[in-house]
C-alpha cells in the first residue's frame, strides 16, 4: 500500500486493513486493491463483487472482513493413480491467470497448486500437471513461438492422457492451425483453451472451458488438436472446434469462436457431462515444426495503390497473402482516369509472384476462392497468384508460412500450400458458407 497517500496509509493501518480485505468505502463494499503505479494516491481502489474495479475518494473507510494475505496457502496436492493425468502448458492469456490482491489485478498461475485452487472441480477428476512455455499476451506471439510450443508438445506427448494449452484468445486460431500442420497425426489429445473473461469476474468462462476441455480429453478417444470454448453465451455447453478451420468472430462474447467452412468436432454439456463426439481417424505421425515468419499480408480494398505492393517487393518477404474481395479479387481493371493505376497493381502482383509464393484468400471467410468466374480473377490467376480455396486469411497465412519453410522452391511451396495436409482445405464448402 506504499503507493497510497500518507493519510490513507495511516488510516488503513489504524483500522488493521490490508490489501485483499473486504471493506466499505463511502458505503460501497469490495476488496481493497493496491494502488496502481499511476493515478491519484488519494483514491482508494476497490474490487466490487461484480468483478469490476472502482476508485473512490474516501470519506469513510470501514473493515468488513479480514482476508489480507489469504492467497498465501500451503496447498498440498494428492495425486491419485486412478485418475487420468492432464498437462497444462502455459503460454499466457487469462485462462491461466488468477486475481492477486497483493499485486493488483490478475497474475499468472503457473503452479499445479494455483490451478487446483482456481479449478477445484477439475482437480477432483484429474491429476493436474503444469509446464511453462511462455507467458505473454497472445497478440505478441511470433511464429517462432509456435515452433517452441510444438517442440514442447512433441517431447511430453506420451507422458499424459491429454494436454491443455492455455492460450490467449486473440491469436489462438493462428497457433492452433500451426500446431495441426506441425504435428500432423499426433496420437495424443491436445486442446487449446482460452477465456474471454478474466478469472476475477463472475462471468468468467475460464473454469468451464478448462473443465469441459479436460472432460473431453479424458472421456473420449480424441487425438490431434482442437480448440475448446463456449458454444453459446450461457454456461451450458462447450464446443470442440477444428483449430485449422476456426476463427474468433467477436471481441468479447464467450462464444466468440466459430467454425469456418467446417463443423464442430464435438460438444460437452457442462451440466449433464454428456459428450457428443463421433471419433477420430487414425493418422501417421509427421513432425515438421519449421515455419517462416516474414510473410506479408495485403488487404484488397477501394483506393488500393500499387505502392503498397512495391513495399513487399523491396523488403525481401518470403511470401504474400492477399485478402481479396469476393471470390478472390483485386482492383486490376482500368475503366477511366480514376482507375488507370489498377494496371500497375496487376503488373506489380505479377512481378511479386515471379519471385515468391503469392496466394489469394477471401475476406468473405465463408465460401471459397474461385478466380475463374470474373475477368479480374482470371487476370490475377494468370499473373501467378494461387487460390487458398476455402481457407480463411489467417489460416492461409499460417499454411503459407509453414509450406515455404518445408520446401525449397516457389513451385514446391505453392504445391504444398494447395494440397490438404490435415483438414485445412475442404473439398466442398459447408452449407451457409
N, C-alpha and C positions, 0 to 999 in steps of 0.2 A: 504493500500500500504506500510505498515511499513516493509515488508519483502524485498522490493526492496532496492538497494544501495542508499546511501545518495545522490549521484549525480543525479540519476534518479528521486528520490522523489522530489528534488528541482526543476528539470526541469519540471516535471509534475505539480507541484504546481504553478510555474510561468506562465504556459500556461493554468491554470484552468482546468486541465484534471483529471477526476475521473474514478474509475473503472466503466465499463459499457458504457463509452463514445466511440463514433466512432472516430477513429484516424487513421493516416497514420504513419507507421514506415518504413523508407527507401523505401517509395513508395508503400508499401503493406498496404491495408486498412482492418480494422477489429475493433472489440470491445476490449477495454482494459480489460484484466483479472487480478485478483490479482495474486501475485506470490505464487506458492505452498510452502508448508513447506520445501521442499527440492529443490536443484538446485541452479544455479548461480543467485545472486541478481542483476547482471549487464545485465541480459537478460529480455527483455520485452515480455510478453505473450499476444498474440492476438488470438481472435476467429474470423476466417475468415467467410465470408458469406456462404461458403460451409459447415460450422458447425465444421470444424476441427480447432484445436489449433496449433499455431506455436510459436517458441521462436526466437527472433531477438536481436542481439546486436545493440542497437540503435545508428545510426549516425545522423538521422534526425527524429524528432517527430513533428507531426502536428495535431491539433484538427480539425476534420471534422464536428462533430455534438455532442452537449451536450445531454447526455442521462443518466448520472450518477444518481443513486438513483431512476430511473424510476420504479423500482419494487415496491416501497412503494406506493401502491394505496389504496385509500379508496373506495372499490367497494361494493356497496350495492346490495344485491340480492333481487329481487322481485319474490316471488313465486306466480304462477298462479294456482288457484284451478282447472282449466280446464285441466291442464297438468298432465300427469302421474308422479308419484314420483319414482325416481330411487335412490337407496342407493349404494354408492361406498364404499366398505370395503377395507381398505388399509392393505396389508401385506408386501409391499415393491416392488422393481423392478422399471424399467424405466417407466412403464405405468403411475405411479403416481409421477413422478419426473419432475421438471422443471429447466431450466437454471437459475443459480444465478451468476450474475456478481459481487456481493458483496462477495460471499463466494468461488467463483472459481469452476465452473463446474455445476453439477446438484444437486438439493436438493429436499427432499420430499415435495409434495404438499398435505397437509393433509386437509386443509380447503375447504369448498364449494367455497369460493371466488377464491381460487387458481385454482380449477377445472373449474370454469366458465371462468376464464381468459385463461386457457390453451385450453379449448374446447368450444369456443363460439357457434359453430354450434350445439353442443349437448345441450348447455344451452338454446338455443332458442326453443327447442321442449319438454324438460322435466324439472322438478324440481330436481336439484341435491342436494343430502344429502350425508354426509360423516361421517364415523366412522373409527377409527384406531384399528386394531387388533394387528399388529406388524409392525416393519419397519426393514427389513433385506434383505440381498441377499438370493435368494431362495435356493442356494446351502447350506446355513447354516440352513435351516429349518429342524426341527426334527418332528417325528411322533406326539409328544405331541402338536405341533402347529396345526396339522390337527384337533385335538380334540378341541382346542381353537377356531378355525375358525368355526367348526361345531356348537359349543355351541352358538357362536355369531349369526350365521345364524338362528338357531332354535329360538332364543329369539326375533328376529325382523322380521321374515319371513312374518307375517301378516300385517305389517305396511307399506309395499311398494308394488308398482306394479311390481317391478323387482329389482334384486340385481346384481351388478357387483363386482366381487372380483378381485381387481388389484393384479397381481402376477408376479413375475419374471419368465422368460421362462425356466430356466434350470431345474427346478423340478416341473413345473406346471402340468405335466401329473401324477405325484405321488399324489399331492394334489387333483386334480380332481377325480381320481379314488377313493381315500379315502373318499371324501365327498359323492360320489354317493353310497357308501356302508353304510356310517354312517347315512345318512338322506334319506333313500330309500323312494320313493313315495312322496316327498315333493311337495306341491301344489303351490309353487312359482317358477317363472323362475329365475334361477341363472346362470350367465355366468362368467367363469374365463377369464380375458382379460389380455394379456401381450403385450409387444413391443420388437422387436428385435433391433430397432434403437432408440437411446435416443431422447428426445424431442427437444434438441438443434441442431439437424441435419435436413437439408432439406429433407432427405429421411426417416424421422421418420414415423413409422407405428402406433404410439400411438393414434393419433387423429382419424384416420379412423377406427381402431379396436374398440375404445370406441364408436364412432358414430354408427357403424353397430351393435354392441352388444346391445346398448340401443334401437335402432330401432327394432331389432328382439324381444326384451323383451316386448316392448310396443305395437307392431302391430301384434302379434300372440298370440295364447293361450298356448304357450310353458310353461311347468312346468318341474321341475327337473334341472339337471345340464348339462352344455355344456361348450365348450371352443371356444372362438371367436378369430380368427386370419386371416391374409391374405390368400386367396385361391391361388393366383399367386403372382409373384414378383411385378407386376404393381399395381397401386392404382385403381383397378376396382371392386374387389369383395372380400368379406369375407366369410369364411366357419364357420358354427356352427358345431362343432365336438363332438362326444361322448367322455366324459373325460376318461371313463374306457377303451376305445379302440383307443387311440391316442398316438402318440409318436413324440417327437422333432427329426426331421430327418436331420437337417442341423444346423451348428453352428451359422450362421449369416443371411441366407436368410430370407426374410419376410414371405415367405410361408413355413416355416420350419416344421409346424405341419401337419401330415398326419394321416388319419385313418388306423389302422392295423386290418386286418381281419374284416373290417366293412365298413360302408358308412357314409357320412356326414348326419347330422341331417337336415341341410338346408343351404341356402346361402342367402346373402344380396348383391344386386347390389348397389355399392356405388353411381354411377352417377344417375341411374333412381330411386333408392329406392325400386325396385322390390324385393320381398322375395319369395324364393322357400322353401316351408315347407308343410309337409303332415299332421302334427298334432301329439299330444302326447296322449298316452293311460293313462287313469286314474289308479292310484295305491293307495293302502292304505299306509298311512304314518307310517314308522317304524324308530325310532331313536335308534341307537346303536353306540355310539361315542367312545367306548373303543378300544384301539389299543396297540399292543406290539411293542416296539422299538428295542429290541435286537434280530433281525433276521439276520442271516448270509447269505452271497451270495458267491458262489463259481463258477468260470468260468472254464468249461472243455476246455482243450487245449492239444496239443502235449507237452510233458515234464511235465505234471502234476504229483505231488508227493502225496503219502498218508499222509505225514506230514502236509499238508495243512488241511486235514480233522481232523487230531489229534488236531489241534488248536481249531476247532469247538467243539470237544469232551471235551476239557479241560477248556473251558471258559463259560460253562453254558448258551449257546444260547437257546432261546425258539423255534426256528425253523430254517430251512435251505432251501434256494432256490438254486438249481443247474441250471446254464445256460449251458445246454447240447448242443452238436453239432447235426446238422441234425434233425432227428426225436426224439431226446432226448437221447443222448449217452454220456458216459464217457469211458475213456480208461480202460476197465476191462478185456480184453482178453490178455493172455500171449502166445507169439509165439516163443520167443527166449530169450537169456540172457539180451537183451536190454529192454524187456517188462515184465520181471519177476515181477517187482514191481507193475504191474497192478493188480495182485491178492490181494495185500494189499489194493489197492484203493477200490475194491469190498467189501473186508472184513470190512473196516472202514465205508463205506457208510451204510452197513447193521447194524453195531453196533450203528451208529447215529440214524438210522430210528427206532431202537428198543426203543429209549428214547424220541425223539422229532419228530414232523412232518417234513418230507423231501419231497419237490416237485420238479418236473422236468419241466423247461421251455426250449424253443429252442432259440438259438442265431439267428436263421434264421428270426425271427419276423413273417413273413408271413407263413401261414400254421399252422399245429397243431402237437403236440407231439403224437407219436404212438410208444410205446415201445414193440409192438407185432410183428414187422416186422423183426428185426435183432436179432441175438443171444445176442449181448451186451445189447440191450434194455430189452430183456426178463430177463436176469440176474439182471439187475438193478431194474426192477419192482418186481421181486421175493424177492429182498432184503428189500422191504417195501417202495420204493420210488413211489410217486403218480404223475400222469400226470397233468400238468397245462392246458391241452387241447390247445386252441388257444390263451391263454393269453400270451402276451409278458413278458419278465422277470421283468420289472418294475411293471407291473400290478400284476404278480404273487407274488412279494414281498409285495405289499400293501394288496392283498387279504389274504395272509397267516398271516400277522401281525394282520389283523382285525379278521380273523377266530379264531386264537389262543386266542385272548383276549375275545372272546364272547362264548367260550366253556370251558369245564372242563377237557377233556381228549384228548390224541393224536388222538384217533379214531374219536371223535366228531369233532375235528378241521379239520381233513382230509375230513370228510364227508361234512362239511360246505364249505370247500375250493372247493370241486369238484362239488358242485351244483351251478347253476346260481342264483345269488341273484338279480342283477339289470343290466342285459345285458352285464356282463363282460365275459361270456362264450357263444360262438356261437355254434349252432348245426352243422353248416357247415361253412367251410372257404369260403371267398369271392373269386370270380374269379380273378385269378392272385395271390392269396395268399395261 
